């Protein structure tokens, strides 16, 4: 029996994107004992995964985590983060390790010189390449996200206006340049013209309130900050279609096999982190010489005009809302 340690410390979307590696490793390597290490803040993303045998958490002290991991006597480390912290862990554990290629110089070329040398390969497939030597292959089952029963949101818990069907819109984002300005969010919600559940953290509540005030409570339910991550995932699971900025909830929507309209600002799907194995439409402004300006994001547009979001076209049709709605899909 081989004992594997998978390392990925952040963030929400990146951890969800590792789930095919976890599943395929567990199901395809006979007797595989699969452990996963991440930050305590992301425990909810792995603790319900049936393919993970044990979870380990970084609570602040790397030394304590290393001591805990050393006691496990792992055979192999699968490093899906590949940063200084994971290199230190690998060095101190001293076992055979495999790390994924972050393609940093190719990303630098695209951001700085607008030269696209990136392979047309999703990050999930680059993650899976780390376990190919064990005979593991992509089972093509997509991402995993398990919502425990206690966090399932029933339709009749929502406002009556949203109980017969709704669109989920994840309005958050780690950086401002990955989010539409509030005025454009209002414009998008008016374009959707269907009951919408706004999803995000407490930091998104004010933006959600502004959207609700502008569009009306009959159309907008501001759920930002009201639900935990699993409950937000449950609301995504119950939606007819999902709109999302380039953020973790976009990947959770893909894991739940929902159709996604992904909204891109200063980042780009070319980095290989678009919705995986689910129907999606990328909304992006490809008429700018300055985009992408970062592989992550900024607090504000470096050039001041923010045209990647301000000039983003909403000239598209939401075909999913014209089809019969058959309720929640598992």
C-alpha positions as CSV (number, residue, x, y, z in Angstrom):
1,X,0.0,0.0,0.0
2,X,1.4,3.4,-1.0
3,X,0.9,6.4,1.2
4,X,0.5,9.8,-0.6
5,X,0.6,13.3,0.7
6,X,-1.0,16.0,-1.5
7,X,0.0,19.6,-0.8
8,X,-2.2,22.6,-1.7
9,X,-2.5,25.4,0.8
10,X,-4.7,27.9,-1.0
11,X,-7.1,29.1,-2.2
12,X,-10.7,28.0,-2.7
13,X,-10.7,27.5,-6.5
14,X,-7.2,26.0,-6.6
15,X,-8.1,23.4,-4.0
16,X,-11.3,22.5,-5.8
17,X,-9.2,22.1,-9.0
18,X,-7.1,19.4,-7.3
19,X,-10.0,17.1,-6.7
20,X,-9.5,15.0,-9.9
21,X,-6.0,14.2,-8.7
22,X,-7.3,13.1,-5.3
23,X,-10.1,10.9,-6.9
24,X,-8.1,9.3,-9.6
25,X,-5.2,8.6,-7.3
26,X,-7.5,6.9,-4.8
27,X,-9.5,5.0,-7.3
28,X,-6.7,3.9,-9.7
29,X,-3.8,3.1,-7.5
30,X,-4.6,-0.1,-5.6
31,X,-4.5,0.4,-1.8
32,X,-3.6,4.1,-2.1
33,X,-3.7,5.9,1.3
34,X,-4.4,9.6,0.3
35,X,-3.7,12.4,2.7
36,X,-4.2,16.1,2.0
37,X,-2.5,19.1,3.7
38,X,-3.9,22.6,3.5
39,X,-4.6,25.7,5.6
40,X,-7.1,25.3,8.4
41,X,-9.2,28.1,6.8
42,X,-9.9,25.7,3.8
43,X,-10.8,22.6,5.9
44,X,-14.4,22.7,4.6
45,X,-13.1,22.0,1.0
46,X,-11.5,18.7,1.9
47,X,-13.1,17.3,5.1
48,X,-16.1,15.9,3.3
49,X,-14.2,14.5,0.3
50,X,-14.7,10.6,0.4
51,X,-11.4,10.1,-1.5
52,X,-9.2,11.7,1.2
53,X,-8.2,9.3,4.0
54,X,-6.9,12.0,6.4
55,X,-6.6,15.7,6.4
56,X,-3.7,17.8,7.9
57,X,-3.9,21.5,8.6
58,X,-1.5,24.3,8.8
59,X,-2.5,26.3,11.9
60,X,0.3,28.8,11.7
61,X,3.3,26.8,12.7
62,X,5.0,25.0,9.8
63,X,7.3,23.2,12.2
64,X,4.3,21.6,14.0
65,X,2.8,20.6,10.7
66,X,6.1,19.0,9.5
67,X,6.3,17.0,12.7
68,X,2.8,15.7,12.2
69,X,3.5,14.8,8.6
70,X,6.9,13.2,9.4
71,X,5.1,10.8,11.8
72,X,2.9,9.5,8.9
73,X,6.0,8.2,7.0
74,X,4.7,9.0,3.5
75,X,6.0,7.2,0.5
76,X,5.3,10.0,-1.9
77,X,4.5,13.7,-1.9
78,X,2.3,15.2,-4.7
79,X,3.0,19.0,-4.6
80,X,0.2,20.9,-6.3
81,X,1.3,24.2,-4.9
82,X,5.0,24.3,-5.6
83,X,6.0,27.3,-3.6
84,X,8.6,28.0,-0.9
85,X,6.5,26.5,1.9
86,X,5.9,23.3,0.1
87,X,9.6,23.0,-0.9
88,X,10.6,23.4,2.7
89,X,8.1,20.6,3.6
90,X,9.5,18.3,0.9
91,X,13.1,19.1,2.0
92,X,12.3,18.2,5.7
93,X,10.3,15.1,4.9
94,X,12.9,13.8,2.5
95,X,10.7,11.4,0.5
96,X,10.1,11.1,-3.3
97,X,8.1,14.1,-4.5
98,X,6.4,15.2,-7.7
99,X,5.5,18.9,-8.4
100,X,3.4,20.4,-11.1
101,X,4.8,23.0,-13.5
102,X,3.5,26.5,-12.7
103,X,4.5,27.8,-16.1
104,X,5.7,31.0,-14.5
105,X,7.9,32.2,-17.3
106,X,5.2,31.5,-19.9
107,X,2.8,33.5,-17.8
108,X,5.4,36.3,-17.4
109,X,5.7,36.4,-21.2
110,X,2.0,36.8,-21.7
111,X,1.6,39.4,-19.0
112,X,4.6,41.5,-19.7
113,X,5.2,41.1,-23.5
114,X,1.8,39.7,-24.6
115,X,3.5,36.7,-26.1
116,X,1.4,33.6,-25.6
117,X,3.7,30.6,-25.1
118,X,1.3,28.9,-22.8
119,X,0.2,25.4,-23.7
120,X,-3.6,24.9,-24.4
121,X,-3.8,22.7,-21.3
122,X,-6.1,23.2,-18.3
123,X,-4.4,23.4,-14.9
124,X,-6.3,20.2,-13.9
125,X,-4.4,18.3,-16.6
126,X,-1.1,19.8,-15.4
127,X,-2.0,18.7,-11.9
128,X,-2.8,15.2,-13.2
129,X,0.6,15.0,-14.9
130,X,2.2,14.8,-11.5
131,X,0.7,11.3,-10.9
132,X,1.0,9.9,-14.4
133,X,4.0,7.8,-13.4
134,X,1.7,5.8,-11.1
135,X,-0.5,4.9,-14.1
136,X,-3.1,7.4,-13.2
137,X,-5.2,8.8,-16.0
138,X,-7.9,11.4,-16.2
139,X,-11.2,9.7,-15.7
140,X,-13.0,12.7,-17.3
141,X,-15.5,13.0,-14.4
142,X,-14.6,16.6,-13.7
143,X,-14.3,18.3,-10.4
144,X,-15.7,17.2,-7.0
145,X,-17.5,19.2,-4.4
146,X,-19.4,17.5,-1.6
147,X,-22.1,19.5,0.2
148,X,-23.0,17.9,3.6
149,X,-26.7,17.5,4.4
150,X,-26.6,20.1,7.2
151,X,-25.6,22.8,4.7
152,X,-28.2,22.0,2.0
153,X,-30.4,25.0,1.4
154,X,-34.0,24.1,0.5
155,X,-35.8,26.2,-2.2
156,X,-38.6,27.2,0.2
157,X,-36.1,28.9,2.5
158,X,-35.5,31.5,-0.2
159,X,-37.8,34.5,-0.8
160,X,-41.0,33.5,-2.6
161,X,-39.8,35.4,-5.6
162,X,-36.9,33.0,-6.0
163,X,-38.5,29.6,-5.1
164,X,-39.5,28.7,-8.7
165,X,-36.0,29.2,-10.2
166,X,-33.1,31.7,-10.0
167,X,-29.8,32.6,-11.4
168,X,-26.8,32.6,-9.1
169,X,-24.3,35.5,-9.5
170,X,-21.0,35.3,-7.5
171,X,-20.1,38.9,-7.3
172,X,-17.0,38.6,-5.2
173,X,-13.3,38.4,-6.2
174,X,-10.0,38.4,-4.4
175,X,-8.9,41.6,-6.3
176,X,-10.9,44.5,-7.6
177,X,-9.6,44.1,-11.1
178,X,-11.3,40.7,-11.3
179,X,-14.7,42.1,-10.5
180,X,-17.1,44.2,-12.5
181,X,-17.7,47.7,-11.0
182,X,-21.0,47.9,-9.1
183,X,-22.7,50.0,-11.8
184,X,-21.9,47.3,-14.4
185,X,-23.1,44.5,-12.0
186,X,-26.4,46.4,-11.9
187,X,-26.4,46.6,-15.7
188,X,-25.7,42.8,-15.9
189,X,-28.4,41.9,-13.5
190,X,-30.9,44.1,-15.4
191,X,-29.8,42.3,-18.6
192,X,-30.3,38.8,-17.0
193,X,-33.9,39.9,-16.1
194,X,-34.6,36.9,-14.0
195,X,-34.6,36.3,-10.2
196,X,-31.0,36.4,-9.0
197,X,-29.3,35.2,-5.9
198,X,-26.1,37.3,-5.2
199,X,-23.3,35.2,-3.6
200,X,-20.2,36.5,-1.9
201,X,-18.6,37.2,1.5
202,X,-19.4,39.8,4.1
203,X,-17.0,42.1,2.2
204,X,-19.5,42.0,-0.8
205,X,-22.6,42.9,1.3
206,X,-22.5,46.6,0.4
207,X,-22.2,45.9,-3.3
208,X,-25.0,43.4,-3.1
209,X,-27.2,46.0,-1.2
210,X,-26.5,48.6,-4.0
211,X,-27.5,46.1,-6.7
212,X,-30.7,45.1,-4.8
213,X,-31.6,48.8,-4.3
214,X,-31.1,49.5,-8.0
215,X,-32.8,46.4,-9.5
216,X,-35.4,45.7,-6.8
217,X,-35.9,43.0,-4.2
218,X,-38.4,41.2,-6.5
219,X,-35.4,40.3,-8.7
220,X,-32.5,40.4,-6.3
221,X,-31.8,38.4,-3.2
222,X,-28.6,39.6,-1.6
223,X,-27.2,36.5,0.0
224,X,-23.7,37.9,0.4
225,X,-22.3,37.2,3.9
226,X,-25.4,35.2,4.9
227,X,-24.2,31.7,4.2
228,X,-21.1,29.7,4.7
229,X,-19.2,28.2,1.7
230,X,-21.0,24.9,1.6
231,X,-24.4,26.7,1.8
232,X,-23.3,29.0,-1.0
233,X,-22.4,25.9,-3.0
234,X,-25.9,24.6,-2.3
235,X,-27.4,27.7,-3.7
236,X,-25.2,27.3,-6.8
237,X,-26.4,23.7,-7.1
238,X,-30.0,24.9,-7.1
239,X,-29.5,27.6,-9.7
240,X,-30.5,27.4,-13.4
241,X,-27.3,29.0,-14.5
242,X,-24.3,30.7,-12.7
243,X,-22.6,34.0,-13.5
244,X,-19.3,34.4,-11.8
245,X,-16.1,36.5,-11.8
246,X,-12.8,34.6,-11.9
247,X,-13.2,33.3,-8.4
248,X,-13.5,30.1,-6.3
249,X,-17.3,29.9,-6.7
250,X,-16.8,29.6,-10.4
251,X,-14.9,26.4,-9.9
252,X,-17.4,25.1,-7.4
253,X,-20.1,25.8,-10.0
254,X,-18.1,23.7,-12.5
255,X,-17.7,20.9,-9.9
256,X,-21.5,20.9,-9.6
257,X,-21.9,20.7,-13.4
258,X,-23.7,24.0,-13.7
259,X,-23.6,26.1,-16.9
260,X,-21.3,29.0,-16.2
261,X,-21.0,32.5,-17.7
262,X,-17.5,33.4,-16.5
263,X,-16.5,37.1,-16.4
264,X,-12.9,38.0,-17.0
265,X,-11.2,41.3,-16.2
266,X,-7.5,41.7,-16.0
267,X,-6.9,37.9,-16.0
268,X,-7.6,35.5,-18.9
269,X,-8.8,31.9,-19.5
270,X,-5.5,31.5,-21.3
271,X,-3.9,30.8,-17.9
272,X,-5.7,27.5,-18.0
273,X,-8.1,28.1,-15.1
274,X,-11.4,28.4,-16.9
275,X,-14.5,26.3,-15.8
276,X,-13.5,22.7,-16.1
277,X,-15.7,20.1,-17.9
278,X,-18.9,22.1,-17.7
279,X,-20.7,24.2,-20.3
280,X,-19.4,27.7,-20.1
281,X,-19.2,31.0,-21.9
282,X,-16.3,33.4,-21.3
283,X,-17.2,37.0,-21.2
284,X,-14.1,39.0,-21.8
285,X,-12.8,42.1,-23.7
286,X,-10.3,40.9,-26.2
287,X,-9.8,44.3,-27.8
288,X,-7.2,45.6,-25.4
289,X,-3.4,45.6,-25.8
290,X,-2.9,45.9,-22.0
291,X,-4.7,42.7,-21.1
292,X,-3.8,40.5,-19.2
293,X,-2.0,42.9,-16.9
294,X,-1.5,40.4,-14.1
295,X,-1.8,36.7,-13.5
296,X,-3.6,37.5,-10.2
297,X,-5.0,41.0,-9.9
298,X,-4.7,44.5,-8.5
299,X,-6.6,46.8,-6.1
300,X,-7.3,49.1,-9.1
301,X,-6.5,49.3,-12.8
302,X,-2.8,50.1,-13.4
303,X,-3.8,52.4,-16.3
304,X,-6.8,54.0,-14.6
305,X,-9.4,53.2,-17.3
306,X,-10.4,49.6,-16.4
307,X,-11.6,49.1,-19.9
308,X,-11.4,45.3,-19.5
309,X,-14.5,45.6,-17.3
310,X,-16.0,49.0,-18.2
311,X,-16.1,48.2,-21.9
312,X,-17.1,44.5,-21.5
313,X,-20.0,43.7,-23.9
314,X,-23.2,42.2,-22.5
315,X,-24.4,41.3,-26.0
316,X,-25.1,37.7,-25.4
317,X,-28.2,35.4,-25.1
318,X,-28.9,33.4,-21.9
319,X,-30.2,30.3,-23.6
320,X,-30.6,28.3,-20.4
321,X,-33.4,30.6,-19.2
322,X,-35.4,29.8,-22.3
323,X,-35.4,26.1,-21.6
324,X,-37.7,24.2,-19.3
325,X,-36.5,24.2,-15.7
326,X,-36.4,20.7,-14.1
327,X,-35.3,21.8,-10.6
328,X,-32.1,21.1,-8.7
329,X,-29.5,18.8,-10.2
330,X,-27.3,16.7,-8.0
